[in-house]
């Protein structure tokens, strides 16, 4: 019988991973904001759904690959969590220092169909396989992949990642749509810095607890 505590642990870890992967305003994030401002909120949200589907594909690929090295993961959990925290810190610093405004491209006057907006976002996200390294770091940091996990638990975990990603895109499109008259290029830059700062704080806290031999997550 699956314990409620175990399911809650899987759900919140998956949700947080989904949010962290989606939050930085890379090309797809900026595209989502652009479409929200120029086409409407639901065009932006559909763009986020396309990105989320691609992220889940890479999450499954990462988890499936790590499942073959459970013994190695268990024996080196300290070093893997240390690696995950450092990788997450580097990712946060990169996000903080990057300028997402440079990713902005001119949009055509044609809104296109929802499917077109969905598939283009999916393709753009899928074209960046480096996200696998981020998933490896997050899975190690949160001990997301473990031996003996039931199929139902694994499916729940990946659905939680999808839910976290969708929650982020739903929230960001809602926010941008509400402040569309005040939202400008500086707003995109500031939002990206805030996101980078949060990721840095989370990674530093995780790094400290790992070095102390404590289990934060």
The 8 nearest C-alpha neighbors of each residue, nearest first, counted from 0:
[[1, 2, 3, 149, 5, 6, 151, 152],
 [2, 0, 3, 5, 6, 152, 4, 149],
 [1, 3, 5, 4, 0, 6, 7, 8],
 [2, 4, 6, 5, 7, 1, 8, 0],
 [5, 3, 7, 2, 6, 8, 1, 9],
 [6, 4, 8, 2, 3, 7, 9, 1],
 [5, 7, 9, 3, 8, 4, 10, 2],
 [6, 8, 10, 4, 9, 5, 3, 11],
 [9, 7, 5, 6, 10, 11, 4, 12],
 [10, 8, 6, 12, 156, 7, 11, 13],
 [11, 9, 7, 13, 159, 8, 12, 156],
 [10, 12, 14, 13, 8, 9, 15, 7],
 [13, 11, 15, 9, 14, 10, 8, 16],
 [14, 12, 160, 159, 16, 10, 156, 11],
 [13, 15, 163, 160, 159, 11, 17, 12],
 [16, 14, 18, 12, 17, 13, 11, 19],
 [17, 15, 13, 19, 18, 14, 160, 20],
 [18, 16, 160, 163, 164, 14, 20, 15],
 [17, 19, 163, 164, 15, 21, 16, 20],
 [20, 18, 16, 22, 21, 17, 15, 23],
 [19, 21, 17, 18, 22, 16, 23, 164],
 [22, 20, 18, 19, 164, 23, 17, 167],
 [21, 23, 19, 18, 20, 24, 167, 194],
 [24, 22, 25, 21, 191, 94, 194, 28],
 [25, 23, 28, 29, 191, 99, 22, 26],
 [24, 26, 28, 27, 23, 99, 29, 102],
 [25, 27, 29, 102, 28, 30, 24, 99],
 [28, 26, 30, 29, 25, 31, 120, 124],
 [29, 27, 24, 31, 25, 30, 26, 32],
 [28, 30, 32, 26, 31, 27, 24, 33],
 [31, 29, 27, 33, 28, 32, 26, 34],
 [30, 32, 43, 28, 34, 29, 33, 46],
 [33, 31, 35, 29, 30, 34, 36, 43],
 [34, 32, 30, 36, 35, 31, 37, 29],
 [33, 35, 43, 37, 38, 31, 36, 32],
 [36, 34, 43, 40, 39, 32, 33, 38],
 [35, 37, 33, 34, 39, 38, 32, 179],
 [38, 36, 34, 35, 33, 39, 106, 110],
 [39, 37, 34, 35, 36, 110, 42, 40],
 [38, 40, 35, 42, 41, 36, 37, 34],
 [39, 41, 35, 43, 42, 172, 176, 44],
 [40, 42, 44, 43, 39, 45, 35, 172],
 [43, 41, 45, 44, 40, 39, 34, 35],
 [42, 44, 35, 31, 34, 46, 40, 41],
 [43, 45, 41, 47, 46, 42, 168, 169],
 [46, 44, 48, 42, 47, 117, 43, 41],
 [45, 47, 117, 43, 44, 49, 120, 48],
 [48, 46, 44, 50, 45, 49, 168, 51],
 [47, 49, 45, 51, 50, 46, 52, 44],
 [50, 48, 121, 117, 120, 46, 52, 47],
 [49, 51, 121, 47, 53, 120, 48, 52],
 [52, 50, 54, 48, 53, 49, 164, 47],
 [53, 51, 55, 49, 54, 50, 48, 56],
 [52, 54, 56, 50, 51, 125, 55, 121],
 [55, 53, 51, 57, 56, 52, 58, 50],
 [56, 54, 58, 52, 57, 53, 59, 51],
 [57, 55, 53, 59, 54, 58, 60, 52],
 [56, 58, 60, 54, 55, 59, 61, 131],
 [59, 57, 55, 61, 60, 56, 62, 54],
 [60, 58, 62, 56, 57, 61, 63, 55],
 [59, 61, 57, 63, 58, 62, 64, 56],
 [62, 60, 58, 64, 59, 63, 57, 65],
 [61, 63, 65, 59, 64, 60, 58, 66],
 [64, 62, 66, 60, 61, 65, 59, 67],
 [63, 65, 61, 62, 66, 67, 60, 68],
 [64, 66, 62, 67, 68, 63, 61, 69],
 [67, 65, 63, 64, 68, 69, 62, 144],
 [66, 68, 65, 64, 69, 63, 70, 71],
 [67, 69, 71, 65, 70, 66, 72, 64],
 [70, 68, 72, 71, 66, 67, 73, 146],
 [71, 69, 73, 72, 68, 74, 67, 146],
 [70, 72, 74, 68, 69, 73, 75, 76],
 [71, 73, 69, 75, 70, 76, 74, 68],
 [72, 74, 70, 76, 71, 75, 69, 145],
 [75, 73, 71, 72, 76, 70, 77, 69],
 [76, 74, 72, 78, 77, 73, 71, 79],
 [75, 77, 79, 73, 72, 78, 74, 80],
 [78, 76, 80, 79, 75, 81, 209, 212],
 [79, 77, 81, 75, 80, 76, 82, 83],
 [78, 80, 82, 76, 81, 77, 139, 83],
 [81, 79, 140, 83, 139, 77, 82, 78],
 [80, 82, 78, 84, 79, 83, 77, 85],
 [83, 81, 79, 85, 80, 84, 78, 86],
 [136, 82, 84, 80, 140, 86, 81, 85],
 [83, 85, 87, 202, 81, 206, 86, 82],
 [86, 84, 88, 82, 87, 83, 89, 81],
 [87, 85, 89, 83, 88, 84, 82, 136],
 [86, 88, 90, 84, 85, 89, 202, 83],
 [89, 87, 85, 91, 202, 199, 90, 86],
 [90, 88, 86, 92, 91, 87, 93, 85],
 [89, 91, 87, 93, 88, 92, 94, 86],
 [90, 92, 195, 199, 198, 88, 94, 93],
 [93, 91, 95, 89, 94, 90, 96, 88],
 [92, 94, 90, 96, 91, 95, 97, 89],
 [93, 95, 195, 91, 97, 92, 96, 90],
 [94, 96, 195, 192, 92, 93, 97, 91],
 [97, 95, 93, 94, 92, 98, 192, 195],
 [98, 96, 94, 95, 93, 99, 191, 192],
 [97, 99, 100, 101, 188, 96, 191, 102],
 [100, 98, 101, 102, 25, 24, 97, 188],
 [99, 101, 102, 98, 103, 184, 188, 187],
 [100, 102, 99, 103, 98, 104, 26, 97],
 [103, 101, 100, 26, 99, 104, 29, 25],
 [104, 102, 100, 101, 29, 105, 30, 99],
 [103, 105, 106, 102, 30, 101, 33, 100],
 [106, 104, 107, 103, 33, 108, 102, 30],
 [107, 105, 104, 108, 33, 37, 109, 34],
 [106, 108, 109, 105, 110, 111, 104, 37],
 [107, 109, 110, 106, 37, 111, 38, 105],
 [108, 110, 107, 111, 106, 38, 112, 37],
 [111, 109, 38, 108, 112, 107, 42, 116],
 [110, 112, 109, 115, 113, 116, 114, 108],
 [113, 111, 115, 114, 116, 110, 42, 117],
 [112, 114, 116, 115, 117, 42, 45, 111],
 [113, 115, 117, 112, 116, 118, 45, 111],
 [116, 114, 112, 118, 117, 113, 119, 111],
 [115, 117, 113, 114, 119, 46, 118, 120],
 [118, 116, 49, 46, 114, 45, 115, 120],
 [117, 119, 121, 115, 120, 116, 114, 49],
 [118, 120, 122, 121, 116, 117, 115, 123],
 [121, 119, 49, 123, 46, 50, 122, 118],
 [120, 122, 49, 50, 118, 124, 119, 53],
 [121, 123, 125, 119, 120, 124, 118, 126],
 [122, 124, 120, 126, 125, 121, 119, 27],
 [125, 123, 121, 126, 122, 50, 127, 53],
 [124, 126, 122, 127, 53, 123, 121, 128],
 [125, 127, 123, 124, 122, 128, 121, 129],
 [126, 128, 125, 129, 124, 130, 123, 131],
 [129, 127, 130, 131, 126, 125, 57, 124],
 [130, 128, 131, 127, 132, 133, 126, 134],
 [129, 131, 133, 128, 132, 127, 134, 57],
 [132, 130, 134, 129, 133, 128, 57, 135],
 [133, 131, 135, 130, 134, 129, 136, 128],
 [134, 132, 130, 136, 131, 135, 137, 87],
 [133, 135, 137, 131, 136, 132, 138, 58],
 [136, 134, 132, 138, 133, 137, 139, 131],
 [83, 135, 137, 133, 139, 134, 138, 140],
 [138, 136, 140, 134, 139, 135, 83, 141],
 [137, 139, 143, 135, 141, 142, 136, 140],
 [138, 140, 142, 80, 136, 137, 141, 83],
 [141, 139, 80, 83, 137, 138, 142, 136],
 [140, 142, 143, 138, 139, 216, 137, 12],
 [143, 141, 139, 138, 140, 144, 145, 216],
 [142, 144, 138, 141, 145, 139, 12, 9],
 [145, 143, 142, 138, 62, 66, 146, 65],
 [146, 144, 148, 143, 147, 69, 142, 66],
 [145, 147, 148, 69, 144, 66, 70, 73],
 [146, 148, 149, 145, 150, 69, 144, 66],
 [149, 147, 146, 152, 145, 153, 150, 144],
 [150, 148, 152, 151, 153, 147, 154, 1],
 [149, 151, 153, 152, 154, 148, 155, 147],
 [150, 152, 154, 149, 153, 155, 148, 156],
 [153, 151, 155, 149, 150, 154, 156, 148],
 [152, 154, 156, 150, 155, 151, 149, 157],
 [155, 153, 151, 157, 156, 152, 158, 150],
 [154, 156, 152, 158, 153, 157, 151, 159],
 [157, 155, 159, 153, 13, 154, 158, 9],
 [156, 158, 160, 159, 154, 155, 161, 153],
 [157, 159, 161, 155, 160, 156, 162, 154],
 [160, 158, 13, 162, 14, 156, 157, 161],
 [161, 159, 17, 13, 14, 157, 163, 158],
 [160, 162, 158, 164, 159, 163, 17, 165],
 [163, 161, 159, 165, 160, 164, 166, 158],
 [164, 162, 14, 17, 18, 166, 160, 161],
 [163, 165, 17, 18, 161, 167, 166, 162],
 [164, 166, 162, 168, 167, 163, 169, 161],
 [167, 165, 163, 169, 164, 168, 162, 170],
 [166, 168, 170, 164, 165, 169, 18, 171],
 [169, 167, 165, 171, 47, 170, 166, 44],
 [170, 168, 166, 167, 172, 171, 165, 44],
 [169, 171, 173, 167, 168, 172, 166, 174],
 [170, 172, 174, 168, 173, 169, 167, 175],
 [173, 171, 175, 174, 169, 170, 40, 176],
 [174, 172, 170, 176, 171, 175, 169, 177],
 [173, 175, 171, 177, 172, 176, 170, 178],
 [176, 174, 172, 178, 177, 179, 173, 171],
 [175, 177, 179, 173, 174, 178, 172, 40],
 [178, 176, 174, 175, 179, 173, 180, 172],
 [179, 177, 175, 181, 180, 176, 182, 174],
 [178, 180, 182, 176, 181, 175, 177, 36],
 [179, 181, 178, 182, 177, 183, 176, 36],
 [182, 180, 178, 179, 183, 186, 175, 177],
 [181, 183, 179, 186, 180, 178, 175, 184],
 [184, 182, 186, 185, 181, 187, 179, 180],
 [185, 183, 187, 186, 100, 188, 182, 189],
 [184, 186, 188, 187, 183, 189, 182, 100],
 [185, 187, 189, 183, 184, 188, 182, 190],
 [186, 188, 190, 184, 185, 189, 191, 183],
 [187, 189, 185, 191, 186, 190, 98, 99],
 [190, 188, 192, 186, 191, 187, 185, 193],
 [191, 189, 193, 187, 192, 188, 186, 194],
 [190, 192, 194, 188, 189, 193, 24, 195],
 [193, 191, 95, 195, 189, 190, 194, 196],
 [192, 194, 196, 190, 195, 191, 189, 197],
 [193, 195, 191, 197, 192, 196, 190, 198],
 [196, 194, 95, 91, 94, 192, 198, 193],
 [195, 197, 199, 193, 194, 198, 192, 200],
 [198, 196, 200, 194, 199, 195, 201, 193],
 [197, 199, 91, 201, 195, 196, 200, 202],
 [200, 198, 91, 196, 202, 88, 197, 201],
 [201, 199, 197, 203, 202, 198, 204, 196],
 [202, 200, 198, 204, 199, 203, 205, 197],
 [201, 203, 205, 84, 88, 199, 200, 204],
 [204, 202, 206, 200, 205, 201, 199, 207],
 [205, 203, 207, 201, 206, 202, 200, 208],
 [204, 206, 202, 208, 203, 207, 84, 209],
 [205, 207, 203, 209, 84, 204, 208, 202],
 [208, 206, 204, 210, 209, 205, 203, 211],
 [207, 209, 211, 213, 205, 210, 206, 212],
 [208, 210, 212, 206, 211, 207, 213, 205],
 [211, 209, 207, 212, 208, 206, 213, 81],
 [212, 210, 208, 209, 213, 207, 206, 214],
 [211, 213, 209, 210, 208, 214, 77, 207],
 [212, 214, 208, 211, 209, 215, 210, 207],
 [215, 213, 216, 208, 212, 209, 205, 211],
 [214, 216, 213, 208, 205, 209, 204, 141],
 [215, 214, 141, 142, 140, 12, 205, 8]]
